[in-house]
Amino acid sequence: MNQLRSGLSRYLTQADLARIRALRVGIAGAGGLGSNCAWMLVRSGFADLTVVDHDVVEPSNLNRQFFFARQVGMPKVQALRENLLDIDPEARVTAIQAEVTADNAVSLFEGCHAIVEAFDKASAKRMLAEAHMGRDVLLVAASGLAGCGDADAIVTRRVRKSFYIVGDLASEAGPDNPPLAPKVTLAAAKQADIVLAFALGRLP
């Protein structure tokens, strides 16, 4: 047993840890939501992740995303995989540098039991939801998490069976309402919490 799992065994039963490790999670987008959700999942014991993003790490990402200055210029999925393996060297992190489209939204995440939607654009969020609606998979999306000072507005809503949305469903990022670490990370934490509850059979 590695050090992470040894530590987790103080808080979770071996049966719980086995259920968590058996769940394959897909993460669509490796930015503020996806990168932060990913490290929370790995710290919770998840060890089978597929992360898809086409972008590279930029200086403007460092205020809220799980990357470091040394990784600027690297593909996000490669940098994220590197960081996740620093937490759990035995994790199976499949890093795919590609754009998620309507044509590949299902095939990229084939075999995943849960999918975290972590895109910036509303059109991409809608596309992923439509692609997986009706499939036997948990989908956890996010909408509205810009700005600061109203963190309590970030809530979890169950839209339908196996489909949840996290956020305030209103705020849009802009010059006067930028994406900042506290609310973005809070939303990512709530997404990770839903996936964890799903793995442990604790979702309603």
Stockholm file with secondary structure:
# STOCKHOLM 1.0

chainA/1-204         MNQLRSGLSRYLTQADLARIRALRVGIAGAGGLGSNCAWMLVRSGFADLTVVDHDVVEPSNLNRQFFFARQVGMPKVQALRENLLDIDPEARVTAIQAEVTADNAVSLFEGCHAIVEAFDKASAKRMLAEAHMGRDVLLVAASGLAGCGDADAIVTRRVRKSFYIVGDLASEAGPDNPPLAPKVTLAAAKQADIVLAFALGRLP
#=GR chainA/1-204 SS CCHHHHHHTTTSCHHHHHHHHHCCEEEECCSHHHHHHHHHHHHTTCCEEEEEECCBCCGGGTTTSSCCGGGTTSBHHHHHHHHHHHHCTTCEEEEEESCCCTTTTTGGGTTCSEEEECCSSHHHHHHHHHHHTTSSSEEEEECCCCSSSCGGGCEEEEEETTEEEEECSCCCCBTTBCCCHHHHHHHHHHHHHHHHHHHTTCCC
#=GC SS_cons         CCHHHHHHTTTSCHHHHHHHHHCCEEEECCSHHHHHHHHHHHHTTCCEEEEEECCBCCGGGTTTSSCCGGGTTSBHHHHHHHHHHHHCTTCEEEEEESCCCTTTTTGGGTTCSEEEECCSSHHHHHHHHHHHTTSSSEEEEECCCCSSSCGGGCEEEEEETTEEEEECSCCCCBTTBCCCHHHHHHHHHHHHHHHHHHHTTCCC
//
